[in-house]
Amino acid sequence: MIDQGGTTVRIVPSAGMCSVSMEHGGVDRLWLPCSLEEFVRTPRTGGIPLLYPWANRLRGDGFQLPTGRVDLGSIKDLKRDDSGLPIHGLLLRWNDWRIEALKSEPEETAIAATLDWQDHEHLMSAFPVPHRLRVEWSLRGDVLEILTRIDATGEIPVPICFGWHPYLCPGGERPSLHLETPRLQGIRLDDRSLPVRNNGTLVDEDSMDPNGPIGDRVFDDLYRGVRDGDEASITDGSTTVTIRFIEGYRYMQLYSPEGSRYACFEPMTAPAAALSDGSDHPWVQPGSHFTARFSIRITSS
């Protein structure tokens, strides 16, 4: 748990180091689909989960790496969507982290969690790429910043396809919710929510403009063109929750299903299925590293 003044963030190692609550003014501004006890037992998403090493869906059980093709068909407990596609990576309920306190000061509280991937046979069987994953949470006042760093510790490059899935819930009912997003380009999705490609190139879509009252609109849309410093927010008129893409994220999934009281502005380093497609994602070369950061800010009138 990290705390600053009127804001408290709770992070649960056994839930994949998921941030399960962010209380501000005595009210939780994140959404969980069930009680915390049930949430920890089942690989569901809520709060601020890390989707790693891939965000959202793959096209199937196979993907290609420089060392050969990987088959996920025999991987136990792999989370799948309703179409049977692998979804949200491998860490939703991973609990073997090295945790350290970084700061505990009046102005800032911070912790970190590190995972040496190659030390775990189960992870290497599904994503056989040696590397070190490090996540840092820093709380300054009412701003939570999350840094993700990947160090390529082996002899092969690391494909960077991860993302986060923050469920932002200002507190009001759906009719009162209002969205504000940067101007981004939508990507066409098929009936399995996978990006459409034409000769390998992502196909653009004239997506619904998300800005304005949510009303009866629903969203599960993918956008490209995120720039460092872009912000998106959800407000109920009295409380606003804002996400800021600080560095490293070029895609965003917007998710807000029917009847929900939340919106997810998902920072993504690559589009869904990028690991399957072998394109539109960064690589970290051996001996180098990749860093991405975003923040969540809560303001109340």
SEPAMI-303766 format. One record per residue: residue number from 1; y, x, z of N, C-alpha, C in turn; residue in one letter. Coordinates in pm, whole numbers, plus 50000, padded with zeros to 5 digits. Atoms other than C-alpha are relative to their C-alpha. Layout:
N
> NUM; Y; X; Z; Y; X; Z; Y; X; Z; a
...
***
This chain:
301
> 1; 49881; 50084; 50000; 50000; 50000; 50000; 50124; 50088; 50000; m
> 2; 49872; 49931; 49998; 50351; 50121; 49921; 50109; 49897; 50025; i
> 3; 49901; 50094; 49951; 50660; 49965; 50071; 50138; 50064; 49993; d
> 4; 49860; 49957; 50001; 51034; 49991; 50019; 50087; 49879; 50031; q
> 5; 49909; 50109; 49966; 51269; 49760; 50205; 49931; 49865; 49992; g
> 6; 50056; 50134; 50013; 51191; 49406; 50093; 49893; 49987; 49896; g
> 7; 50103; 50005; 50104; 50929; 49500; 49832; 49877; 50077; 50047; t
> 8; 50126; 49938; 49960; 50564; 49575; 49905; 49900; 49984; 49885; t
> 9; 50100; 50001; 50106; 50299; 49668; 49646; 49866; 50039; 50061; v
> 10; 50135; 49970; 49950; 49929; 49655; 49731; 49912; 50039; 49883; r
> 11; 50086; 49946; 50104; 49685; 49861; 49524; 49859; 50013; 50058; i
> 12; 50137; 50003; 49950; 49306; 49821; 49558; 49914; 50097; 49919; v
> 13; 50082; 49903; 50074; 49095; 50127; 49463; 49872; 49940; 49942; p
> 14; 50127; 50054; 50048; 48771; 49926; 49431; 50018; 49900; 49886; s
> 15; 49970; 50087; 50115; 48941; 49699; 49175; 50061; 50082; 49888; a
> 16; 49949; 49915; 50107; 49003; 49989; 48937; 50141; 50048; 50023; g
> 17; 49864; 49964; 49963; 49319; 50089; 49124; 50101; 49898; 49946; m
> 18; 49912; 50108; 50047; 49467; 49753; 49027; 50105; 49968; 50106; c
> 19; 49895; 50052; 49911; 49800; 49651; 49178; 49979; 49849; 50011; s
> 20; 50039; 50141; 49986; 49698; 49312; 49319; 50114; 49912; 50052; v
> 21; 49887; 50080; 49956; 50031; 49204; 49468; 50127; 50085; 49999; s
> 22; 49868; 49939; 49991; 50402; 49284; 49453; 50091; 49897; 50064; m
> 23; 49921; 50097; 49925; 50581; 49093; 49723; 50146; 50042; 50005; e
> 24; 49854; 49978; 49998; 50957; 49062; 49702; 50062; 49878; 50066; h
> 25; 49942; 50112; 49926; 51151; 48851; 49949; 49894; 49912; 50063; g
> 26; 50107; 50075; 49936; 50822; 48745; 50108; 49915; 49919; 49905; g
> 27; 50075; 50077; 50100; 50685; 48599; 49782; 49933; 50098; 49903; v
> 28; 50071; 49915; 50096; 50419; 48757; 49559; 50045; 49966; 49859; d
> 29; 49951; 50020; 50136; 50554; 48805; 49207; 49897; 50038; 49894; r
> 30; 50111; 49980; 50091; 50215; 48890; 49052; 49903; 49884; 50016; l
> 31; 50095; 50111; 49998; 49939; 48642; 48967; 49858; 50053; 50004; w
> 32; 50144; 49976; 49997; 49571; 48660; 49061; 49928; 49869; 49967; l
> 33; 50069; 50123; 50041; 49315; 48413; 48920; 49920; 49935; 50112; p
> 34; 50085; 50048; 49891; 49139; 48368; 49256; 50039; 50075; 50127; c
> 35; 49972; 49926; 49877; 49134; 48494; 49613; 49974; 50148; 49978; s
> 36; 50019; 49857; 50014; 49151; 48869; 49659; 49854; 50038; 50022; l
> 37; 50141; 49969; 49972; 48798; 48875; 49803; 49913; 49975; 49878; e
> 38; 50078; 50030; 50121; 48654; 48706; 49493; 50042; 50090; 49885; e
> 39; 49949; 49916; 50108; 48875; 48910; 49262; 49934; 50138; 50002; f
> 40; 50061; 49867; 49988; 48732; 49238; 49394; 49853; 49997; 49959; v
> 41; 50143; 50009; 50031; 48375; 49112; 49342; 49972; 49980; 49852; r
> 42; 50025; 50035; 50139; 48418; 49006; 48979; 50100; 50071; 49910; t
> 43; 49911; 49924; 50088; 48565; 49197; 48680; 50097; 49911; 49923; p
> 44; 49897; 50083; 50063; 48849; 48954; 48614; 50131; 50077; 49999; r
> 45; 49870; 49935; 50005; 49206; 49047; 48530; 50104; 49916; 50072; t
> 46; 49890; 50059; 49926; 49513; 48972; 48739; 50078; 50113; 50063; g
> 47; 49918; 49893; 49944; 49790; 49162; 48913; 50051; 50092; 49891; g
> 48; 49964; 49901; 50104; 49852; 49484; 48716; 49878; 50089; 49977; i
> 49; 50119; 49919; 50025; 49515; 49611; 48587; 50022; 50102; 49888; p
> 50; 50002; 49897; 50104; 49466; 49928; 48384; 49886; 49969; 49903; l
> 51; 50100; 50022; 50105; 49284; 49868; 48053; 49973; 50136; 49935; l
> 52; 50024; 49861; 50038; 49118; 50203; 47985; 49851; 50022; 49977; y
> 53; 49918; 49924; 50096; 49011; 50377; 47763; 50047; 49920; 49879; p
> 54; 49943; 50082; 50106; 49086; 50084; 47532; 50061; 49874; 50060; w
> 55; 49932; 50123; 49958; 49322; 49790; 47570; 49956; 49885; 49910; a
> 56; 50045; 50120; 50071; 49208; 49442; 47472; 49868; 50028; 49928; n
> 57; 50134; 50005; 50058; 48922; 49413; 47222; 49969; 50118; 49908; r
> 58; 50053; 49919; 50109; 48708; 49639; 47008; 49940; 49906; 49895; l
> 59; 50056; 50084; 50106; 48569; 49511; 46677; 49849; 49979; 50016; r
> 60; 50143; 50010; 49978; 48213; 49565; 46793; 49958; 50106; 50099; g
> 61; 50053; 49906; 49902; 47989; 49793; 46995; 50008; 50146; 49957; d
> 62; 49996; 49861; 50046; 48044; 50104; 46783; 50139; 50049; 49967; g
> 63; 49877; 49935; 50046; 48329; 50346; 46729; 49970; 50147; 49975; f
> 64; 50022; 49863; 50043; 48362; 50692; 46580; 50091; 50097; 50075; q
> 65; 49926; 49890; 49941; 48469; 51009; 46760; 49975; 50126; 49918; l
> 66; 50024; 49876; 50075; 48499; 51365; 46621; 49860; 50057; 50021; p
> 67; 50133; 49948; 49970; 48164; 51442; 46785; 49888; 49909; 49950; t
> 68; 50103; 50092; 50047; 47982; 51143; 46633; 50030; 49857; 50037; g
> 69; 49980; 50142; 49977; 47940; 50769; 46657; 49948; 49962; 50138; r
> 70; 50035; 50049; 49867; 47927; 50593; 46996; 49952; 49856; 49988; v
> 71; 50055; 50136; 49999; 47713; 50282; 47052; 50004; 49948; 50143; d
> 72; 49984; 50058; 49867; 47807; 50062; 47348; 49892; 49896; 50032; l
> 73; 50097; 50107; 49984; 47509; 49830; 47306; 49916; 50010; 50125; g
> 74; 50086; 49982; 49882; 47315; 49980; 47599; 50079; 50018; 50129; s
> 75; 49917; 49979; 49881; 47608; 50010; 47841; 49992; 49878; 50091; i
> 76; 50013; 50109; 49905; 47546; 49801; 48151; 50137; 49955; 50052; k
> 77; 49881; 50059; 49938; 47812; 49570; 48296; 50125; 50016; 49914; d
> 78; 49884; 49990; 50089; 48037; 49606; 47991; 50067; 49864; 49992; l
> 79; 49929; 50129; 50007; 48305; 49337; 48003; 50017; 49959; 49855; k
> 80; 49991; 50054; 50136; 48298; 49117; 47694; 50080; 49871; 50000; r
> 81; 49926; 50125; 50011; 48513; 48832; 47569; 49905; 49887; 49957; d
> 82; 50083; 50116; 50034; 48390; 48487; 47464; 49927; 50017; 49867; d
> 83; 50068; 49972; 50127; 48294; 48626; 47121; 49899; 50114; 50013; s
> 84; 50094; 49891; 49978; 48085; 48904; 47277; 50056; 50138; 49970; g
> 85; 49939; 49871; 50031; 48333; 49179; 47193; 50035; 50075; 50128; l
> 86; 49956; 49921; 49884; 48392; 49465; 47440; 50150; 49984; 50019; p
> 87; 49859; 50026; 49973; 48725; 49403; 47611; 50043; 50070; 50129; i
> 88; 49932; 49949; 49880; 48957; 49575; 47860; 49940; 50129; 50057; h
> 89; 50041; 49867; 49959; 48776; 49909; 47881; 49891; 50003; 50105; g
> 90; 50113; 49970; 49912; 48555; 50051; 48155; 50037; 50008; 50148; l
> 91; 49957; 49968; 49863; 48761; 50072; 48475; 50043; 49882; 50084; l
> 92; 49948; 50115; 49926; 48832; 49716; 48589; 49952; 49998; 50145; l
> 93; 50048; 49996; 49862; 48612; 49764; 48898; 49950; 50140; 50037; r
> 94; 50036; 49862; 49967; 48578; 50143; 48903; 50063; 50038; 50134; w
> 95; 49948; 49972; 49865; 48614; 50271; 49260; 49993; 50145; 50043; n
> 96; 50015; 49859; 49963; 48555; 50648; 49249; 50123; 50079; 49957; d
> 97; 49873; 49935; 50029; 48910; 50786; 49258; 50033; 50104; 50107; w
> 98; 49943; 49907; 49903; 49075; 51083; 49424; 50145; 49957; 50022; r
> 99; 49870; 50060; 49969; 49380; 50937; 49600; 50082; 50093; 50086; i
> 100; 49911; 49915; 49921; 49678; 51123; 49736; 50136; 49933; 50017; e
> 101; 49863; 50045; 49975; 50010; 51032; 49892; 50096; 50103; 49943; a
> 102; 49903; 49908; 50060; 50301; 51182; 49700; 50130; 50004; 50079; l
> 103; 49873; 50007; 49928; 50608; 51061; 49888; 49997; 49883; 50097; k
> 104; 49976; 50110; 49907; 50696; 50851; 50189; 50136; 50025; 50063; s
> 105; 49863; 49973; 49962; 51071; 50863; 50216; 50080; 49869; 50000; e
> 106; 49920; 50124; 49999; 51348; 50607; 50280; 50034; 49949; 49860; p
> 107; 49959; 50041; 50135; 51439; 50606; 49909; 49883; 49977; 49906; e
> 108; 50112; 50009; 50094; 51092; 50629; 49752; 49867; 50016; 50073; e
> 109; 50137; 49989; 49954; 50725; 50573; 49831; 49911; 50010; 49877; t
> 110; 50081; 49979; 50120; 50462; 50701; 49587; 49861; 50048; 50037; a
> 111; 50136; 49952; 49988; 50087; 50751; 49558; 49946; 50028; 49862; i
> 112; 50063; 49967; 50128; 49856; 50884; 49286; 49850; 49986; 50013; a
> 113; 50146; 50004; 50007; 49494; 50842; 49179; 49957; 50079; 49876; a
> 114; 50047; 49913; 50107; 49301; 51091; 48965; 49851; 49978; 49977; t
> 115; 50140; 50016; 50038; 48973; 51059; 48777; 49965; 50107; 49898; l
> 116; 50053; 49901; 50095; 48791; 51353; 48616; 49883; 49936; 49926; d
> 117; 50091; 50084; 50076; 48609; 51163; 48344; 49861; 50064; 49983; w
> 118; 50126; 49933; 50032; 48342; 51422; 48265; 49907; 50012; 50120; q
> 119; 50084; 49992; 49879; 48214; 51412; 48626; 49915; 49875; 50020; d
> 120; 50068; 50128; 49979; 48074; 51061; 48576; 49917; 49963; 49877; h
> 121; 50092; 50022; 50111; 47768; 51007; 48359; 50020; 49864; 49935; e
> 122; 49984; 50135; 50054; 47826; 50632; 48321; 50121; 49993; 49907; h
> 123; 49880; 50002; 50083; 48178; 50683; 48186; 49981; 50083; 49874; l
> 124; 50021; 49913; 50116; 48076; 50968; 47957; 49904; 49937; 49899; m
> 125; 50093; 50062; 50094; 47793; 50760; 47808; 50071; 49899; 49910; s
> 126; 49928; 50101; 50077; 48044; 50498; 47691; 50121; 50057; 49926; a
> 127; 49881; 49937; 50061; 48335; 50728; 47606; 49986; 50150; 50024; f
> 128; 50038; 49860; 49974; 48202; 51086; 47573; 50109; 50100; 49964; p
> 129; 49886; 49914; 50025; 48536; 51265; 47584; 50048; 50058; 50134; v
> 130; 49953; 49942; 49873; 48607; 51509; 47872; 50153; 49995; 50008; p
> 131; 49856; 50002; 49978; 48955; 51455; 48015; 50026; 49962; 50145; h
> 132; 49958; 50041; 49866; 49147; 51390; 48335; 50102; 49888; 49987; r
> 133; 49909; 50115; 49996; 49316; 51055; 48398; 50071; 50000; 50134; l
> 134; 49921; 50005; 49878; 49597; 51038; 48651; 50101; 49886; 49989; r
> 135; 49904; 50110; 49994; 49802; 50735; 48753; 50084; 50017; 50126; v
> 136; 49908; 49991; 49887; 50109; 50745; 48978; 50080; 49871; 50010; e
> 137; 49918; 50117; 49970; 50281; 50446; 49141; 50115; 50046; 50088; w
> 138; 49882; 49961; 49924; 50636; 50502; 49262; 50089; 49878; 50019; s
> 139; 49917; 50115; 49967; 50840; 50234; 49439; 50134; 50048; 50053; l
> 140; 49863; 49968; 49959; 51217; 50279; 49461; 50076; 49868; 50010; r
> 141; 49934; 50129; 49983; 51387; 49977; 49611; 49913; 49888; 49947; g
> 142; 50076; 50111; 50058; 51276; 49677; 49404; 49943; 50035; 49863; d
> 143; 50052; 49956; 50129; 51155; 49887; 49107; 49870; 50078; 50020; v
> 144; 50129; 49931; 49999; 50789; 49986; 49066; 49983; 50070; 49866; l
> 145; 50025; 49924; 50121; 50725; 50264; 48814; 49855; 50049; 50000; e
> 146; 50140; 49958; 50015; 50374; 50338; 48685; 49991; 50103; 49889; i
> 147; 50018; 49889; 50094; 50301; 50669; 48516; 49851; 50022; 49976; l
> 148; 50138; 49970; 50038; 49977; 50736; 48328; 49999; 50130; 49921; t
> 149; 50008; 49870; 50068; 49883; 51089; 48225; 49854; 50030; 49966; r
> 150; 50132; 49959; 50045; 49582; 51208; 48023; 50007; 50147; 49962; i
> 151; 50013; 49858; 50034; 49493; 51578; 48015; 49868; 50021; 49927; d
> 152; 50121; 49971; 50078; 49248; 51687; 47746; 49939; 50130; 50053; a
> 153; 50058; 49884; 49930; 49029; 51920; 47953; 49879; 50058; 49927; t
> 154; 50117; 49952; 50073; 48744; 51957; 47702; 50039; 50069; 49870; g
> 155; 49980; 49930; 50126; 48708; 52100; 47353; 50020; 49904; 49884; e
> 156; 49975; 50098; 50106; 48765; 51776; 47159; 50124; 49919; 50036; i
> 157; 49880; 50079; 49972; 49079; 51564; 47122; 49964; 49865; 50062; p
> 158; 50019; 50127; 49931; 49121; 51245; 47325; 50079; 49891; 49926; v
> 159; 49925; 50113; 50058; 49208; 50917; 47146; 50069; 49920; 50109; p
> 160; 49919; 50069; 49900; 49484; 50734; 47333; 50016; 49854; 49957; i
> 161; 50002; 50142; 50038; 49423; 50358; 47317; 50014; 49907; 50120; c
> 162; 49998; 50080; 49878; 49490; 50235; 47671; 50124; 49911; 50009; f
> 163; 49884; 50084; 49971; 49728; 49976; 47808; 49991; 49945; 50141; g
> 164; 49996; 50069; 49871; 49822; 49776; 48117; 50022; 49852; 49974; w
> 165; 49998; 50146; 50020; 49812; 49400; 48171; 50069; 49934; 50120; h
> 166; 49931; 50057; 49883; 50081; 49295; 48426; 50019; 49849; 49987; p
> 167; 49984; 50146; 49994; 50071; 48926; 48521; 50124; 49971; 50084; y
> 168; 49871; 50014; 49934; 50436; 48856; 48604; 50029; 49854; 50028; l
> 169; 49989; 50140; 49955; 50504; 48541; 48803; 50123; 49986; 50089; c
> 170; 49878; 50007; 49918; 50863; 48478; 48919; 49995; 49896; 50111; p
> 171; 50014; 50096; 49891; 50758; 48175; 49125; 50017; 49856; 49960; g
> 172; 49975; 50137; 50040; 50875; 47867; 48938; 49887; 49941; 49918; g
> 173; 50098; 50066; 50084; 50670; 47609; 48750; 50031; 50027; 49852; e
> 174; 49988; 49962; 50140; 50616; 47650; 48376; 50124; 49942; 49930; r
> 175; 49882; 50054; 50070; 50895; 47412; 48260; 50129; 50078; 50030; p
> 176; 49878; 49927; 49965; 51151; 47636; 48436; 50001; 50143; 49946; s
> 177; 50012; 49860; 50038; 51031; 47964; 48283; 50067; 50029; 49867; l
> 178; 49923; 49958; 50117; 51239; 48151; 48028; 49964; 50145; 49970; h
> 179; 50037; 49865; 50041; 51142; 48463; 47829; 50113; 50068; 49924; l
> 180; 49909; 49918; 50078; 51355; 48743; 47694; 49927; 50128; 49960; e
> 181; 50073; 49883; 50050; 51204; 49017; 47476; 50086; 50075; 49899; t
> 182; 49931; 49929; 50108; 51327; 49290; 47242; 49956; 49945; 49864; p
> 183; 50036; 50043; 50135; 51317; 49230; 46868; 49886; 50089; 49951; r
> 184; 50119; 49927; 50039; 50967; 49334; 46764; 49935; 49934; 49879; l
> 185; 50072; 50052; 50117; 50741; 49290; 46460; 49862; 49953; 50041; q
> 186; 50132; 50053; 49972; 50442; 49063; 46500; 49894; 50056; 49907; g
> 187; 50116; 49957; 50077; 50097; 49169; 46379; 49905; 49882; 49986; i
> 188; 50089; 50113; 50023; 49865; 48914; 46222; 49866; 50023; 50070; r
> 189; 50129; 49996; 49933; 49553; 48836; 46427; 49905; 49901; 49935; l
> 190; 50099; 50093; 50055; 49228; 48677; 46308; 49953; 49904; 50108; d
> 191; 50044; 50103; 49905; 49033; 48400; 46481; 49928; 50057; 50121; d
> 192; 50056; 49936; 49880; 48883; 48655; 46724; 50106; 50082; 50072; r
> 193; 49886; 49930; 49941; 49229; 48786; 46819; 49999; 50149; 49971; s
> 194; 50001; 49862; 50046; 49170; 49110; 46630; 50106; 50019; 49892; l
> 195; 49898; 49977; 50103; 49447; 49268; 46418; 49940; 49998; 49859; p
> 196; 50041; 50004; 50140; 49416; 49198; 46046; 50051; 50125; 49931; v
> 197; 49962; 49881; 50076; 49419; 49505; 45822; 49975; 49976; 49851; r
> 198; 50014; 50003; 50145; 49465; 49537; 45446; 49990; 50144; 49952; n
> 199; 50025; 49860; 50039; 49311; 49860; 45314; 50035; 50096; 50114; n
> 200; 49978; 49916; 49883; 49337; 49998; 45666; 50136; 49986; 50065; g
> 201; 49863; 50012; 49949; 49702; 49901; 45716; 50016; 49867; 50075; t
> 202; 49974; 50122; 49924; 49807; 49652; 45983; 50087; 49904; 49919; l
> 203; 49927; 50104; 50073; 49931; 49325; 45833; 50101; 49935; 50093; v
> 204; 49896; 50062; 49918; 50262; 49194; 45965; 49988; 49848; 49998; d
> 205; 50001; 50145; 49986; 50302; 48836; 46083; 50138; 49953; 50043; e
> 206; 49875; 50061; 49955; 50611; 48618; 46113; 49969; 49919; 50126; d
> 207; 50041; 50064; 49875; 50532; 48543; 46477; 50112; 49911; 50054; s
> 208; 49904; 50083; 49928; 50698; 48280; 46690; 50094; 50088; 50082; m
> 209; 49905; 49927; 49916; 51015; 48417; 46847; 49979; 49958; 50144; d
> 210; 50029; 50040; 49862; 50926; 48426; 47216; 50122; 49973; 50085; p
> 211; 49882; 50015; 49917; 51284; 48427; 47341; 50035; 49854; 50023; n
> 212; 49961; 50135; 49965; 51398; 48116; 47524; 49903; 49936; 50097; g
> 213; 50090; 50070; 49907; 51231; 47854; 47744; 49857; 49999; 49947; p
> 214; 50140; 50006; 50043; 50851; 47865; 47738; 49964; 49860; 49954; i
> 215; 50031; 50137; 50038; 50826; 47487; 47732; 49851; 49979; 49984; g
> 216; 50141; 50023; 50025; 50495; 47383; 47577; 49940; 50107; 49909; d
> 217; 50051; 49891; 50085; 50455; 47710; 47383; 49895; 50082; 50075; r
> 218; 50099; 49908; 49944; 50155; 47938; 47441; 50004; 50128; 49917; v
> 219; 49992; 49871; 50067; 50131; 48307; 47356; 49873; 50082; 50026; f
> 220; 50099; 49892; 49993; 49855; 48557; 47284; 50020; 50081; 49874; d
> 221; 49949; 49939; 50122; 50038; 48770; 47030; 50020; 50149; 50017; d
> 222; 49987; 49855; 50002; 50052; 49137; 46935; 50124; 50039; 49920; l
> 223; 49878; 49953; 50064; 50374; 49318; 46845; 50001; 50152; 49992; y
> 224; 49976; 49856; 50011; 50462; 49665; 46722; 50151; 50025; 49997; r
> 225; 49858; 49965; 50008; 50792; 49854; 46724; 50067; 50013; 50134; g
> 226; 49941; 49978; 49868; 50840; 49897; 47098; 50066; 50137; 50004; v
> 227; 49925; 49874; 49989; 51100; 50166; 47168; 50019; 50035; 50147; r
> 228; 49971; 49957; 49864; 51158; 50375; 47478; 50130; 49936; 50048; d
> 229; 49883; 50066; 49944; 51399; 50184; 47699; 50005; 49850; 49977; g
> 230; 50004; 50144; 50021; 51312; 49836; 47567; 49961; 49927; 50128; d
> 231; 50032; 50082; 49884; 51292; 49558; 47826; 49959; 49860; 49957; e
> 232; 50036; 50140; 50017; 51127; 49217; 47846; 49996; 49936; 50138; a
> 233; 49992; 50063; 49868; 51164; 48963; 48124; 49956; 49855; 49995; s
> 234; 50029; 50140; 49978; 51050; 48630; 48260; 50078; 49956; 50123; i
> 235; 49919; 50049; 49889; 51274; 48421; 48485; 49976; 49852; 50021; t
> 236; 50004; 50144; 49970; 51261; 48086; 48661; 50139; 49949; 50034; d
> 237; 49862; 50038; 49973; 51640; 48079; 48697; 50054; 50058; 50128; g
> 238; 49955; 49939; 49875; 51651; 48228; 49044; 49939; 50138; 50022; s
> 239; 50064; 49869; 49991; 51407; 48520; 49023; 49961; 50047; 49860; t
> 240; 50031; 49941; 50130; 51367; 48753; 48724; 49911; 50121; 50021; t
> 241; 50089; 49885; 49998; 51081; 48996; 48670; 50010; 50068; 49864; v
> 242; 49971; 49926; 50123; 51159; 49264; 48412; 49909; 50120; 49988; t
> 243; 50076; 49880; 50029; 50934; 49521; 48252; 50082; 50088; 49905; i
> 244; 49928; 49904; 50084; 51088; 49834; 48103; 49900; 50102; 49946; r
> 245; 50088; 49904; 50066; 50898; 50046; 47851; 50072; 50134; 49998; f
> 246; 49922; 49877; 49984; 51014; 50391; 47956; 49963; 50105; 49896; i
> 247; 50044; 49904; 50102; 50803; 50618; 47734; 49853; 49979; 49969; e
> 248; 50140; 49991; 50037; 50478; 50635; 47542; 49937; 49873; 49947; g
> 249; 50058; 50126; 50045; 50424; 50267; 47455; 50070; 49953; 49873; y
> 250; 49944; 50041; 50128; 50471; 50144; 47097; 49955; 49859; 49960; r
> 251; 50051; 50135; 50028; 50288; 49808; 47109; 50009; 49916; 50127; y
> 252; 49996; 50093; 49887; 50308; 49500; 47329; 49919; 49875; 49964; m
> 253; 50065; 50130; 50011; 50074; 49205; 47372; 50073; 49905; 50094; q
> 254; 49939; 50104; 49917; 50244; 48891; 47500; 49897; 49890; 50022; l
> 255; 50104; 50097; 49965; 50008; 48657; 47684; 50056; 49903; 50103; y
> 256; 49960; 50106; 49906; 50100; 48326; 47847; 49928; 49873; 49958; s
> 257; 50080; 50114; 50044; 49831; 48057; 47820; 50055; 49866; 50049; p
> 258; 49956; 50135; 49966; 49877; 47682; 47848; 49987; 49974; 50150; e
> 259; 50002; 50039; 49860; 49968; 47563; 48196; 50024; 50111; 50099; g
> 260; 49984; 49887; 49908; 50021; 47911; 48340; 50144; 50007; 50052; s
> 261; 49867; 49976; 49942; 50313; 48011; 48563; 50039; 50145; 49986; r
> 262; 49977; 49857; 50017; 50316; 48369; 48438; 50010; 50035; 49852; y
> 263; 50006; 49940; 50133; 50369; 48585; 48132; 49960; 50146; 50017; a
> 264; 50042; 49860; 50001; 50210; 48921; 48053; 50066; 50070; 49882; c
> 265; 49948; 49910; 50102; 50416; 49175; 47862; 49918; 50129; 50014; f
> 266; 50098; 49895; 49980; 50137; 49428; 47811; 50042; 50129; 49928; e
> 267; 49969; 49873; 50065; 50243; 49791; 47747; 49872; 50061; 49943; p
> 268; 50118; 49947; 50066; 49997; 49936; 47494; 50038; 50122; 49917; m
> 269; 49976; 49879; 50079; 49976; 50282; 47341; 49953; 49984; 49856; t
> 270; 50057; 50023; 50132; 49793; 50140; 47040; 49969; 49852; 49987; a
> 271; 50037; 50141; 50015; 49708; 49800; 46889; 49856; 49977; 50044; p
> 272; 50139; 50034; 49970; 49392; 49618; 46990; 49910; 50049; 49887; a
> 273; 50102; 49953; 50094; 49079; 49758; 46819; 50036; 50133; 49934; a
> 274; 49964; 49872; 50062; 49255; 50087; 46739; 49888; 50103; 50013; a
> 275; 50111; 49905; 49984; 48961; 50283; 46882; 49890; 49971; 49898; l
> 276; 50099; 50037; 50102; 48724; 50090; 46652; 50047; 50040; 49861; s
> 277; 49946; 49977; 50134; 48954; 50131; 46353; 50029; 50147; 49973; d
> 278; 49974; 49857; 50018; 49021; 50501; 46413; 50138; 50028; 49944; g
> 279; 49865; 49979; 50053; 49390; 50463; 46333; 50103; 49936; 50091; s
> 280; 49886; 50057; 49927; 49735; 50379; 46474; 49995; 50027; 50149; d
> 281; 49996; 49959; 49860; 49678; 50560; 46802; 50026; 50150; 50008; h
> 282; 49978; 49856; 49983; 49790; 50899; 46936; 49869; 50072; 50034; p
> 283; 50108; 49912; 49955; 49554; 51192; 46999; 50059; 50105; 50093; w
> 284; 49962; 49886; 49917; 49575; 51450; 47274; 49907; 50115; 49964; v
> 285; 50079; 49885; 50040; 49460; 51789; 47153; 49954; 50079; 50122; q
> 286; 50050; 49922; 49886; 49252; 52018; 47380; 50107; 50090; 50060; p
> 287; 49900; 49920; 49930; 49469; 52185; 47641; 50135; 49935; 50011; g
> 288; 49871; 50069; 49995; 49752; 51934; 47598; 49986; 49872; 50084; s
> 289; 50003; 50122; 49921; 49845; 51607; 47768; 50089; 49893; 49936; h
> 290; 49922; 50115; 50044; 49991; 51260; 47703; 50048; 49926; 50124; f
> 291; 49943; 50072; 49887; 50222; 51071; 47939; 50067; 49871; 49952; t
> 292; 49933; 50127; 50027; 50333; 50708; 47936; 50050; 49941; 50131; a
> 293; 49941; 50058; 49879; 50555; 50522; 48182; 50060; 49863; 49968; r
> 294; 49925; 50126; 50004; 50676; 50168; 48241; 50036; 49962; 50143; f
> 295; 49959; 50045; 49866; 50847; 49993; 48531; 50009; 49849; 50005; s
> 296; 49982; 50143; 49974; 50868; 49646; 48683; 50109; 49986; 50105; i
> 297; 49885; 50021; 49911; 51191; 49531; 48846; 50010; 49852; 50033; r
> 298; 49984; 50137; 49954; 51243; 49215; 49052; 50142; 49979; 50050; i
> 299; 49865; 50032; 49954; 51587; 49062; 49098; 50005; 49850; 50033; t
> 300; 49986; 50140; 49958; 51674; 48739; 49281; 50147; 49967; 50023; s
> 301; 49861; 50044; 49981; 51999; 48543; 49285; 50015; 49931; 50134; s
***
